Amino acid sequence: MDAGTGHGHSHAVDPSLPSAARMYDWLLGGSTNFDVDRLACEELLVTAPSSRELALNNRWFLERVVRFLARDCGIKQFLDHGSGLPTRPNVHQVAQEVHRDARIAYIDNDPIVIAHGRTSLDVNAGTRFIEASMTETDHILDRAAEGGFINFDQPVAALFVSVIHCLKDSAHPEEMIRRLRARLASGSYLVICQLVSDDESVRRDVTELMDRGTQGRWGRVREKHEVRTYFDGLTVLPPYLVDVTNWRPDSELRRPQKSHEWVEFGGVARIR
């Protein structure tokens, strides 16, 4: 997960503070986390009991959407913003199963993600790991374009899956999205989902918990109408903007949420 700090200025791994990336890893059943992350997740589960199911269903959404973009839309280039800790299958494994020549640039600046990403994500000629905050659009695109790795004259899929809630409002996520949209070729796609809740107390309590635990390295739980603004002026594909559990499910729900105090809300849009 990307907390929005600048490239070259990412904080060192601090095992005394929970990390959004490591907490997500624990919720997915991973092992790249510390006691402090597990304790923070246990506290989170008190406020939002469905958090584990939500994380798993969000990961399955990522798999579905990458497969759809590669197979049904012919996309061979992906920018995965706030890629997080490697969790099989990763974006390149899904996309390269459809197109062997697919190219994936992973972007993150969490130090433990960087350490694992360079060995587990930057693994073949079709993958590249970029150390940067997802807000550093120009730097990301310059690095992705180096050596012709990503050709921005051709369509690209830009992924922001479960990461924009890591950004504070002062990072201006809407402007970040607009900057990137302006740089992508016609026929590109934008995938966005983030944590939202209709319950004001959930939004407040989870935001305070995460902000306190990470010492200010988190954003906030938002409302659905705020996510909709990210898609203004774009052609949103059916089923439009939804709880991502319901985005083109390829089978029966594998891990039903016991409660719905918050959801991952978003969808997929075509640029021009």
Secondary structure, DSSP 8 states (H G I E B T S, - for coil): ------TT------TTS--HHHHHHHHTT-S---HHHHHHHHHHHHH-TTHHHHHHHHHHHHHHHHHHHHHTT---EEEEET--S--SS-HHHHHHHH-TT-EEEEEE--HHHHHHHHHHTS-STTEEEEES-TT-HHHHHHHHHGGGSS-TTS--EEEEES-GGGS-GGG-HHHHHHHHHHHS-TT-EEEEEEEE-S-HHHHHHHHHHHHHHTTS-----B-HHHHHHTTTTSEE-TT-SEEGGGSS-SSS-SS--S--SSEEEEEEEE--
